[in-house]
Amino acid sequence: MTVIQALDILKQVNKPAEFAGMALLWHKDQHIPGSTQYNIKRYYALDNWTNEDTGMFVYHYDAQHPKHNFLELRFCISGNRYCDNKICGNCNQSPTEECAGPLRTIDVFSFHFTSTFLHQFLHNVKLATTKDEVLAFKHPNAFTKIFPLSVRKRKTLDAVLNHSYTGSLENIFINAKIHELLLQSLDVIMDDEKEEGFTCKFLADDRGKESIYQAREILLQHIGDPITIKELSRKVAMNECYLKKGFKEVFGTTIFDFYQQQRMEHAKYLLYEKSLSVTDVSALLGYSSISHFSAAFKKHTGLKPCELLN
């Protein structure tokens, strides 16, 4: 596949028709109101097709209809393999006569962010950069940008496809990865497509970065059992000040705001997809009362928890 073919796929990513010459192998999507809408499709790649990993950033702005404003990230990657036979999932890619082996794939992603959803990232933020203006939909002109994928974004997309989580844990994991992709894409697109190094010197060391990523994983594991920053710093063996500064630089948000964002995204999933009661969701997320949970949910999403119940 050429770059032009990849761009054609990205432009058609939300259309139901399958792409010429490719059979759909696997499909996953999410359409929870007030949350990130995503669509992931894995297609069988013909043997003679090669592809440069490509991304597309879509900024849709309509001054007359602000409720229709949105951002969309689209990605097309290749080189992965897919096998739907779970029984022989640990076969080390040694197919038998009855198995064709893992199939090479073209993987296409679409992540849709509404203006209401993105508002949460502007908490106490002055609109000092173009990136901030785009997130706030104050940038006056719609645009679409194409960009090659960095190693960081490719690893994040691969993680979305290849993980062992299921159910609620899968939802928590994917939400965190989407947050990461949005941050990475904004930094590249709005800063002349240059990925700069970290300003915190301690992040230049792999051990420092690993501690920050470990802190995020611990937060996700404690989504229903809140942990203090002091406890978190002890678990990752990092000074509290370094932890807070490093987390903000790596993930573009404070520890508290990240945790709340992930908590509320998971609440949407439990309410809408799992049809749990507000009482149950409040308890599962570690709130001391339903009223505290409802107030936090309304502040974060602009919705009442009961509005997501099916």
KOLDRENMI-317328 format. One record per residue (C-alpha): x, y, z; residue number from 0; chain. Coordinates in nm, 2 decimals, decimal comma, always signed. Layout:
REM KOLDRENMI-317328
       u       v       w  num  chaine
       X       Y       Z  NUM       A
...
This chain:
REM KOLDRENMI-317328
       u       v       w  num  chaine
   +0,00   +0,00   +0,00    0       A
   +0,13   +0,35   -0,09    1       A
   +0,11   +0,66   +0,13    2       A
   -0,17   +0,78   -0,11    3       A
   -0,36   +0,46   -0,05    4       A
   -0,32   +0,50   +0,32    5       A
   -0,46   +0,86   +0,30    6       A
   -0,76   +0,73   +0,10    7       A
   -0,83   +0,49   +0,38    8       A
   -0,80   +0,76   +0,64    9       A
   -1,05   +0,98   +0,45   10       A
   -1,30   +0,69   +0,43   11       A
   -1,24   +0,55   +0,78   12       A
   -1,60   +0,62   +0,90   13       A
   -1,77   +0,48   +0,59   14       A
   -1,93   +0,14   +0,62   15       A
   -1,80   +0,00   +0,29   16       A
   -1,50   -0,22   +0,31   17       A
   -1,18   -0,10   +0,13   18       A
   -1,11   -0,25   -0,21   19       A
   -0,91   -0,58   -0,19   20       A
   -0,93   -0,61   +0,19   21       A
   -1,15   -0,83   +0,40   22       A
   -1,25   -0,71   +0,75   23       A
   -1,10   -0,94   +1,01   24       A
   -1,20   -0,76   +1,34   25       A
   -1,40   -0,46   +1,45   26       A
   -1,44   -0,28   +1,78   27       A
   -1,62   +0,05   +1,85   28       A
   -1,76   +0,26   +2,14   29       A
   -2,04   +0,52   +2,12   30       A
   -2,10   +0,62   +2,49   31       A
   -2,27   +0,96   +2,51   32       A
   -2,03   +1,23   +2,64   33       A
   -1,73   +1,00   +2,60   34       A
   -1,46   +0,95   +2,33   35       A
   -1,62   +0,78   +2,03   36       A
   -1,38   +0,53   +1,87   37       A
   -1,38   +0,29   +1,58   38       A
   -1,11   +0,03   +1,52   39       A
   -1,10   -0,20   +1,22   40       A
   -0,84   -0,46   +1,12   41       A
   -0,82   -0,56   +0,76   42       A
   -0,64   -0,85   +0,58   43       A
   -0,34   -0,70   +0,41   44       A
   -0,25   -0,84   +0,07   45       A
   +0,11   -0,98   +0,05   46       A
   +0,23   -0,72   -0,20   47       A
   +0,11   -0,42   +0,00   48       A
   +0,35   -0,21   +0,21   49       A
   +0,25   +0,10   +0,40   50       A
   +0,41   +0,40   +0,57   51       A
   +0,23   +0,45   +0,90   52       A
   +0,01   +0,76   +0,87   53       A
   -0,20   +0,98   +1,09   54       A
   -0,46   +1,25   +1,02   55       A
   -0,57   +1,53   +1,25   56       A
   -0,91   +1,67   +1,18   57       A
   -1,03   +2,00   +1,34   58       A
   -1,39   +2,07   +1,25   59       A
   -1,50   +2,42   +1,34   60       A
   -1,84   +2,58   +1,27   61       A
   -1,89   +2,92   +1,43   62       A
   -2,26   +2,90   +1,36   63       A
   -2,31   +2,56   +1,52   64       A
   -2,06   +2,53   +1,81   65       A
   -2,23   +2,21   +1,94   66       A
   -2,12   +2,04   +1,62   67       A
   -1,75   +2,12   +1,67   68       A
   -1,52   +1,82   +1,71   69       A
   -1,16   +1,69   +1,68   70       A
   -1,08   +1,36   +1,52   71       A
   -0,77   +1,15   +1,51   72       A
   -0,73   +0,89   +1,24   73       A
   -0,45   +0,64   +1,20   74       A
   -0,35   +0,37   +0,95   75       A
   -0,07   +0,13   +1,04   76       A
   +0,06   -0,20   +0,90   77       A
   +0,29   -0,48   +1,01   78       A
   +0,08   -0,63   +1,28   79       A
   -0,07   -0,98   +1,27   80       A
   -0,41   -1,11   +1,37   81       A
   -0,53   -1,46   +1,46   82       A
   -0,89   -1,53   +1,58   83       A
   -0,81   -1,88   +1,71   84       A
   -0,79   -1,82   +2,08   85       A
   -0,73   -2,19   +2,15   86       A
   -0,39   -2,19   +1,99   87       A
   -0,30   -1,83   +2,09   88       A
   +0,02   -1,95   +2,24   89       A
   +0,14   -2,15   +1,94   90       A
   +0,45   -1,93   +1,88   91       A
   +0,33   -1,87   +1,52   92       A
   +0,39   -2,23   +1,42   93       A
   +0,08   -2,30   +1,21   94       A
   -0,04   -2,66   +1,16   95       A
   -0,20   -2,80   +0,85   96       A
   -0,54   -2,68   +0,97   97       A
   -0,42   -2,33   +1,04   98       A
   -0,32   -2,05   +0,80   99       A
   -0,13   -1,88   +1,08  100       A
   -0,16   -1,52   +1,20  101       A
   -0,27   -1,29   +0,92  102       A
   -0,09   -0,97   +0,83  103       A
   -0,31   -0,67   +0,88  104       A
   -0,38   -0,31   +0,79  105       A
   -0,52   -0,15   +1,11  106       A
   -0,74   +0,16   +1,09  107       A
   -0,83   +0,38   +1,39  108       A
   -1,07   +0,67   +1,44  109       A
   -1,10   +0,86   +1,77  110       A
   -1,37   +1,13   +1,78  111       A
   -1,37   +1,40   +2,05  112       A
   -1,66   +1,64   +2,10  113       A
   -1,61   +2,00   +2,22  114       A
   -1,79   +1,91   +2,54  115       A
   -1,56   +1,62   +2,61  116       A
   -1,25   +1,83   +2,54  117       A
   -1,36   +2,11   +2,78  118       A
   -1,23   +1,91   +3,08  119       A
   -0,87   +1,96   +2,96  120       A
   -0,89   +2,34   +2,98  121       A
   -0,94   +2,34   +3,36  122       A
   -0,75   +2,65   +3,49  123       A
   -0,57   +2,69   +3,15  124       A
   -0,51   +3,02   +2,98  125       A
   -0,54   +3,01   +2,61  126       A
   -0,17   +3,09   +2,55  127       A
   -0,10   +2,86   +2,25  128       A
   -0,26   +2,74   +1,93  129       A
   -0,30   +2,40   +2,09  130       A
   -0,50   +2,55   +2,37  131       A
   -0,72   +2,75   +2,12  132       A
   -0,78   +2,43   +1,92  133       A
   -0,89   +2,24   +2,24  134       A
   -1,12   +2,52   +2,33  135       A
   -1,25   +2,56   +1,97  136       A
   -1,13   +2,92   +1,96  137       A
   -0,91   +2,86   +1,66  138       A
   -1,13   +3,03   +1,38  139       A
   -1,05   +2,80   +1,09  140       A
   -1,12   +2,43   +1,03  141       A
   -0,82   +2,23   +0,90  142       A
   -0,69   +1,87   +0,84  143       A
   -0,33   +1,77   +0,88  144       A
   -0,15   +1,46   +0,77  145       A
   +0,15   +1,34   +0,96  146       A
   +0,39   +1,04   +0,98  147       A
   +0,38   +0,84   +1,30  148       A
   +0,65   +0,86   +1,56  149       A
   +0,77   +0,55   +1,75  150       A
   +0,58   +0,67   +2,06  151       A
   +0,24   +0,69   +1,88  152       A
   +0,30   +0,36   +1,70  153       A
   +0,37   +0,19   +2,04  154       A
   +0,06   +0,34   +2,18  155       A
   -0,16   +0,22   +1,89  156       A
   +0,00   -0,13   +1,91  157       A
   -0,09   -0,14   +2,28  158       A
   -0,45   -0,07   +2,20  159       A
   -0,45   -0,37   +1,97  160       A
   -0,24   -0,61   +2,17  161       A
   -0,33   -0,63   +2,54  162       A
   -0,47   -0,90   +2,77  163       A
   -0,74   -0,69   +2,94  164       A
   -1,11   -0,76   +2,91  165       A
   -1,43   -0,60   +3,04  166       A
   -1,40   -0,31   +3,27  167       A
   -1,02   -0,33   +3,28  168       A
   -1,00   -0,31   +2,91  169       A
   -1,22   +0,00   +2,91  170       A
   -0,99   +0,17   +3,17  171       A
   -0,68   +0,07   +2,97  172       A
   -0,81   +0,20   +2,63  173       A
   -0,93   +0,53   +2,78  174       A
   -0,58   +0,60   +2,92  175       A
   -0,42   +0,51   +2,58  176       A
   -0,66   +0,74   +2,39  177       A
   -0,57   +1,02   +2,63  178       A
   -0,21   +0,95   +2,55  179       A
   -0,27   +0,96   +2,18  180       A
   -0,45   +1,29   +2,19  181       A
   -0,17   +1,45   +2,39  182       A
   +0,10   +1,32   +2,16  183       A
   -0,09   +1,43   +1,84  184       A
   -0,16   +1,78   +1,97  185       A
   +0,21   +1,83   +2,06  186       A
   +0,32   +1,72   +1,72  187       A
   +0,06   +1,90   +1,51  188       A
   +0,06   +2,23   +1,70  189       A
   +0,43   +2,26   +1,74  190       A
   +0,54   +2,25   +1,37  191       A
   +0,54   +1,87   +1,38  192       A
   +0,85   +1,84   +1,60  193       A
   +0,86   +1,62   +1,89  194       A
   +1,08   +1,79   +2,15  195       A
   +1,26   +1,64   +2,44  196       A
   +1,14   +1,67   +2,80  197       A
   +1,23   +1,99   +2,99  198       A
   +1,25   +1,81   +3,33  199       A
   +1,61   +1,68   +3,33  200       A
   +1,53   +1,38   +3,53  201       A
   +1,30   +1,25   +3,25  202       A
   +1,60   +1,23   +3,02  203       A
   +1,68   +0,91   +3,22  204       A
   +1,48   +0,60   +3,12  205       A
   +1,44   +0,52   +3,49  206       A
   +1,27   +0,86   +3,55  207       A
   +1,03   +0,81   +3,26  208       A
   +0,95   +0,45   +3,37  209       A
   +0,86   +0,58   +3,72  210       A
   +0,61   +0,82   +3,57  211       A
   +0,45   +0,55   +3,35  212       A
   +0,44   +0,32   +3,65  213       A
   +0,26   +0,59   +3,85  214       A
   -0,01   +0,61   +3,58  215       A
   -0,05   +0,23   +3,58  216       A
   -0,09   +0,23   +3,96  217       A
   -0,36   +0,51   +3,93  218       A
   -0,55   +0,30   +3,68  219       A
   -0,53   +0,00   +3,91  220       A
   -0,67   +0,21   +4,19  221       A
   -0,96   +0,35   +3,98  222       A
   -1,21   +0,25   +4,26  223       A
   -0,97   +0,28   +4,55  224       A
   -0,82   +0,64   +4,56  225       A
   -0,45   +0,66   +4,64  226       A
   -0,27   +0,97   +4,78  227       A
   +0,02   +1,13   +4,59  228       A
   +0,24   +1,06   +4,90  229       A
   +0,15   +0,69   +4,87  230       A
   +0,20   +0,70   +4,49  231       A
   +0,54   +0,85   +4,53  232       A
   +0,65   +0,58   +4,77  233       A
   +0,53   +0,31   +4,53  234       A
   +0,73   +0,44   +4,24  235       A
   +1,03   +0,56   +4,46  236       A
   +1,02   +0,92   +4,34  237       A
   +1,01   +1,25   +4,52  238       A
   +0,66   +1,39   +4,53  239       A
   +0,76   +1,72   +4,36  240       A
   +0,94   +1,53   +4,08  241       A
   +0,64   +1,30   +4,04  242       A
   +0,40   +1,59   +4,00  243       A
   +0,62   +1,78   +3,76  244       A
   +0,71   +1,47   +3,56  245       A
   +0,35   +1,35   +3,53  246       A
   +0,24   +1,69   +3,41  247       A
   +0,51   +1,70   +3,14  248       A
   +0,46   +1,34   +3,02  249       A
   +0,08   +1,33   +3,02  250       A
   -0,01   +1,70   +2,99  251       A
   -0,22   +1,71   +3,30  252       A
   -0,20   +1,69   +3,68  253       A
   -0,22   +1,36   +3,86  254       A
   -0,55   +1,46   +4,02  255       A
   -0,71   +1,58   +3,69  256       A
   -0,59   +1,27   +3,51  257       A
   -0,73   +1,04   +3,78  258       A
   -1,06   +1,22   +3,79  259       A
   -1,09   +1,21   +3,41  260       A
   -1,02   +0,84   +3,40  261       A
   -1,26   +0,78   +3,69  262       A
   -1,55   +0,96   +3,52  263       A
   -1,48   +0,80   +3,18  264       A
   -1,51   +0,46   +3,36  265       A
   -1,83   +0,58   +3,53  266       A
   -1,98   +0,65   +3,19  267       A
   -1,89   +0,30   +3,07  268       A
   -2,04   +0,13   +3,38  269       A
   -2,36   +0,34   +3,36  270       A
   -2,42   +0,31   +2,98  271       A
   -2,26   -0,02   +2,88  272       A
   -2,31   -0,22   +3,19  273       A
   -2,63   -0,06   +3,30  274       A
   -2,52   -0,05   +3,67  275       A
   -2,72   +0,17   +3,91  276       A
   -2,59   +0,51   +4,02  277       A
   -2,56   +0,36   +4,37  278       A
   -2,34   +0,07   +4,25  279       A
   -2,12   +0,29   +4,03  280       A
   -2,06   +0,54   +4,32  281       A
   -1,95   +0,25   +4,54  282       A
   -1,73   +0,09   +4,28  283       A
   -1,54   +0,42   +4,22  284       A
   -1,48   +0,47   +4,59  285       A
   -1,71   +0,76   +4,66  286       A
   -1,83   +0,81   +5,02  287       A
   -2,18   +0,91   +4,90  288       A
   -2,40   +0,91   +4,60  289       A
   -2,43   +1,29   +4,62  290       A
   -2,06   +1,34   +4,61  291       A
   -2,03   +1,11   +4,30  292       A
   -2,33   +1,28   +4,12  293       A
   -2,18   +1,63   +4,18  294       A
   -1,83   +1,52   +4,05  295       A
   -1,99   +1,35   +3,75  296       A
   -2,20   +1,66   +3,66  297       A
   -1,90   +1,89   +3,70  298       A
   -1,69   +1,67   +3,48  299       A
   -1,94   +1,57   +3,21  300       A
   -2,21   +1,83   +3,23  301       A
   -2,46   +1,54   +3,26  302       A
   -2,64   +1,38   +3,55  303       A
   -2,55   +1,01   +3,60  304       A
   -2,91   +0,90   +3,55  305       A
   -2,90   +1,05   +3,20  306       A
   -2,67   +0,77   +3,08  307       A
   -2,88   +0,49   +3,22  308       A
   -3,04   +0,27   +2,95  309       A
